């Protein structure tokens, strides 16, 4: 048996975490509204974290084009989960916000998720929890920077985010 390298352990863990996270968000989307898919629900998670945003800001945050985001918002609005209104500073732009229903569901989900994380880490030492809490966000930030800038084709150059994860910083303006 070959010794597994740090890199292999990390990639295996990333693959497992990706599958688990995608399955989790697919279930959450269906719980929010029957038939809702995680990709369409992704604006909800960004709006919950960032607050109301212009459609253009939301598209940038999700790494999607405005047309795709508008389609998602049409679906979410028809389900009573988001509301759009003209921006007070520029009436041509629309600002998207969560409805009270979506806000309440996502607030409750945040509480449940925190309890799940506590459960996962329940038998970890205080030092393990502290170290993990520092290193995982650091790895994620560096990973987004490094993996996001290296195309899988082998040529180096910037890439557009197309997954719609909404994990990057919100740029308000």
C-alpha positions in Angstrom: 0.0 0.0 0.0 1.4 3.4 -0.9 1.6 6.2 1.6 -1.1 8.8 0.9 0.4 12.3 0.5 -1.0 15.4 2.1 -2.1 16.6 -1.4 -4.0 13.3 -2.1 -5.7 13.5 1.4 -6.7 17.1 0.8 -8.0 16.4 -2.7 -10.0 13.3 -1.4 -11.4 15.4 1.4 -12.3 18.2 -1.0 -14.1 15.8 -3.3 -16.0 14.3 -0.3 -16.9 17.7 1.0 -18.0 18.9 -2.4 -20.4 15.9 -2.8 -21.7 16.3 0.7 -22.2 20.1 0.3 -23.9 19.8 -3.1 -26.3 17.1 -1.8 -27.0 19.2 1.3 -27.8 22.4 -0.6 -30.0 20.4 -3.0 -32.0 19.1 0.0 -32.1 22.6 1.5 -33.4 24.1 -1.8 -36.2 21.5 -1.9 -37.1 22.3 1.7 -37.3 26.0 0.9 -39.7 25.3 -1.9 -40.7 21.9 -3.5 -38.9 21.4 -6.8 -36.4 24.3 -6.2 -32.9 23.3 -7.3 -29.7 24.4 -5.5 -28.5 26.5 -8.5 -31.7 28.4 -8.6 -31.6 28.8 -4.9 -28.0 30.2 -4.8 -29.1 33.9 -4.9 -31.0 33.3 -1.6 -27.9 32.3 0.2 -26.0 35.3 -1.1 -28.8 37.7 -0.2 -29.1 36.1 3.3 -25.4 36.8 3.9 -25.1 40.2 2.1 -28.5 41.8 2.3 -30.3 43.4 -0.6 -28.2 43.8 -3.7 -28.6 45.2 -7.2 -29.1 42.4 -9.8 -25.8 43.3 -11.3 -24.0 43.0 -7.9 -25.8 39.6 -7.3 -24.7 38.4 -10.7 -21.1 39.4 -10.0 -21.2 37.8 -6.5 -22.5 34.5 -8.0 -20.1 34.6 -10.9 -23.0 34.3 -13.3 -24.3 36.5 -16.1 -27.2 38.7 -15.5 -29.5 36.8 -17.8 -29.0 33.6 -15.8 -29.5 35.4 -12.5 -32.7 37.1 -13.8 -34.1 33.6 -14.7 -33.3 32.4 -11.2 -34.9 35.5 -9.7 -38.0 35.1 -11.9 -38.4 31.6 -10.4 -37.7 32.7 -6.9 -40.1 35.7 -7.1 -42.9 33.4 -8.4 -42.3 31.3 -5.3 -42.6 34.3 -3.0 -38.9 34.1 -1.9 -37.5 37.4 -3.3 -38.8 40.8 -4.2 -37.4 43.2 -6.7 -37.8 47.0 -6.6 -36.2 49.9 -8.4 -33.0 51.2 -6.9 -33.7 54.6 -5.2 -30.3 55.9 -6.5 -30.9 54.7 -10.1 -34.4 53.8 -11.1 -33.1 51.8 -14.1 -31.4 49.3 -11.7 -33.3 46.7 -9.7 -32.6 45.8 -6.0 -33.3 42.3 -4.9 -34.2 41.4 -1.3 -35.4 38.3 0.5 -39.1 38.1 1.5 -39.9 37.5 5.2 -40.7 33.9 4.4 -37.2 33.3 2.8 -35.5 35.3 5.6 -37.2 33.3 8.3 -36.3 30.0 6.7 -32.7 30.9 6.1 -32.3 32.3 9.7 -33.6 29.0 11.0 -31.3 27.1 8.7 -28.3 29.1 10.0 -29.2 28.0 13.5 -29.6 24.4 12.5 -26.3 24.4 10.5 -24.4 25.8 13.5 -25.8 23.0 15.6 -24.8 20.4 13.0 -21.2 21.8 12.9 -21.1 21.6 16.7 -22.2 18.0 16.5 -19.5 17.2 13.9 -16.8 18.7 16.1 -18.3 17.5 19.4 -15.5 15.1 20.2 -12.7 17.3 19.0 -10.4 19.0 21.5 -10.6 22.8 22.0 -7.3 23.1 20.2 -8.4 21.0 17.2 -11.6 23.1 16.9 -9.6 26.4 17.1 -7.0 25.2 14.6 -9.6 23.9 12.2 -11.6 27.2 12.5 -8.4 29.1 11.5 -7.1 26.8 8.8 -10.3 25.9 6.8 -11.2 29.5 6.0 -7.5 30.2 5.1 -7.4 27.1 2.9 -10.7 28.1 1.2 -9.6 31.7 0.5 -6.2 30.5 -0.9 -7.9 27.7 -2.8 -10.3 30.1 -4.4 -7.4 32.3 -5.4 -5.2 29.5 -6.7 -7.6 27.0 -8.1 -9.8 29.8 -9.6 -6.8 31.2 -11.6 -5.5 27.9 -13.0 -7.6 26.4 -15.9 -7.6 22.6 -16.0 -6.3 22.7 -19.6 -2.8 23.4 -18.2 -2.5 27.0 -19.4 -2.4 29.7 -16.7 -4.8 32.6 -16.8 -7.8 34.1 -15.1 -11.1 32.1 -15.2 -14.6 33.2 -14.7 -16.4 31.7 -11.7 -19.3 29.8 -13.2 -20.5 27.6 -10.3 -22.6 30.2 -8.7 -21.4 29.4 -5.2 -21.6 33.0 -4.0 -18.6 32.7 -1.7 -16.6 35.7 -2.8 -16.6 39.1 -1.2 -19.6 41.3 -1.9 -18.6 44.5 -3.7 -21.1 47.3 -3.0 -21.1 50.4 -5.1 
